């Protein structure tokens, strides 16, 4: 689904919400570029599972070490700074992938997002 806030995807998983949230948090924390993903877990009653329920702290801002919710609410960083940080994370992800896998097309991908 493509929305003003960005692309969204939905999955229905028959598993315990806290276990799903633990896996989602691991994915978000596995690689710095995966911080661009915001994986929410919603219970069948419509309530969102929080990171604190699985013993995690709030996510940090992409630009600074403040809580992301604080920076987002106060609009602490301009859109240009956030976009540049996003591009940097994506470039780093493609570069690191290329170095690990020596994919012959990675240089093209890396060039296209620069």
C-alpha positions as CSV (number, residue, x, y, z in Angstrom):
1,X,0.0,0.0,0.0
2,X,1.5,3.4,-1.0
3,X,0.5,6.2,1.4
4,X,1.7,9.8,2.0
5,X,3.7,8.4,4.9
6,X,5.4,5.9,2.6
7,X,4.9,2.4,1.4
8,X,3.2,0.0,3.8
9,X,2.8,-3.7,3.9
10,X,0.6,-5.9,5.9
11,X,0.9,-9.5,7.0
12,X,-1.4,-11.7,9.2
13,X,0.6,-14.1,11.3
14,X,-0.8,-16.7,13.6
15,X,1.7,-16.4,16.4
16,X,2.0,-14.7,19.8
17,X,2.2,-10.9,19.3
18,X,5.2,-10.5,21.7
19,X,7.2,-13.1,19.9
20,X,6.5,-11.4,16.6
21,X,7.5,-8.1,18.0
22,X,10.8,-9.6,19.3
23,X,11.6,-10.8,15.7
24,X,10.5,-7.4,14.3
25,X,12.8,-5.6,16.7
26,X,15.7,-7.9,15.8
27,X,15.2,-7.1,12.1
28,X,15.1,-3.4,12.8
29,X,18.3,-3.5,14.8
30,X,20.2,-6.1,12.7
31,X,21.8,-3.5,10.3
32,X,21.9,0.3,10.6
33,X,20.0,0.6,7.3
34,X,17.2,-1.5,8.6
35,X,16.4,1.4,11.0
36,X,14.5,2.7,8.0
37,X,11.9,0.0,8.5
38,X,9.3,0.6,11.1
39,X,7.7,-2.8,11.8
40,X,4.6,-2.5,13.9
41,X,2.8,-5.5,15.5
42,X,-0.9,-5.0,16.0
43,X,-2.9,-7.3,18.2
44,X,-6.3,-8.7,17.1
45,X,-8.0,-6.1,19.3
46,X,-6.2,-3.3,17.4
47,X,-3.6,-2.4,20.0
48,X,0.0,-1.9,19.0
49,X,2.6,-3.9,20.8
50,X,5.2,-1.6,22.2
51,X,9.0,-2.1,22.3
52,X,8.9,-1.7,26.1
53,X,6.7,-4.9,26.3
54,X,9.6,-6.9,25.1
55,X,12.2,-5.1,27.2
56,X,13.4,-2.7,24.4
57,X,13.9,1.1,24.6
58,X,12.3,3.4,22.2
59,X,13.9,3.7,18.8
60,X,16.6,6.4,18.3
61,X,16.4,9.2,15.8
62,X,18.2,8.6,12.5
63,X,20.1,11.8,12.9
64,X,20.9,12.0,16.6
65,X,20.8,9.9,19.7
66,X,17.5,11.3,21.0
67,X,14.3,9.2,21.0
68,X,12.9,9.2,17.5
69,X,9.4,10.2,18.8
70,X,10.8,13.3,20.5
71,X,12.6,14.5,17.3
72,X,9.6,13.7,15.1
73,X,7.2,15.5,17.4
74,X,9.4,18.6,17.7
75,X,10.6,18.4,14.0
76,X,14.1,18.7,15.4
77,X,15.7,18.0,12.0
78,X,14.9,19.4,8.6
79,X,13.6,17.2,5.9
80,X,16.8,17.7,3.9
81,X,18.9,16.3,6.8
82,X,16.6,13.3,7.2
83,X,16.7,12.6,3.4
84,X,20.5,12.8,3.3
85,X,20.7,10.4,6.3
86,X,18.3,8.0,4.6
87,X,20.4,8.1,1.4
88,X,23.6,7.5,3.4
89,X,22.1,4.5,5.1
90,X,20.9,3.1,1.8
91,X,24.3,3.7,0.1
92,X,26.1,2.0,3.0
93,X,23.7,-0.9,2.8
94,X,24.4,-1.4,-0.9
95,X,28.1,-0.9,-0.5
96,X,28.3,-3.4,2.4
97,X,26.2,-5.9,0.4
98,X,28.5,-5.5,-2.6
99,X,31.6,-6.0,-0.4
100,X,30.1,-9.2,1.1
101,X,28.7,-10.7,-2.1
102,X,30.7,-9.1,-4.9
103,X,27.5,-8.8,-6.9
104,X,28.4,-7.7,-10.4
105,X,25.4,-5.3,-10.5
106,X,26.0,-3.6,-7.0
107,X,28.0,-0.8,-8.5
108,X,25.1,0.1,-10.7
109,X,22.7,0.1,-7.7
110,X,25.1,2.1,-5.6
111,X,25.6,4.7,-8.3
112,X,21.8,5.0,-8.8
113,X,21.0,6.0,-5.2
114,X,23.9,8.4,-4.9
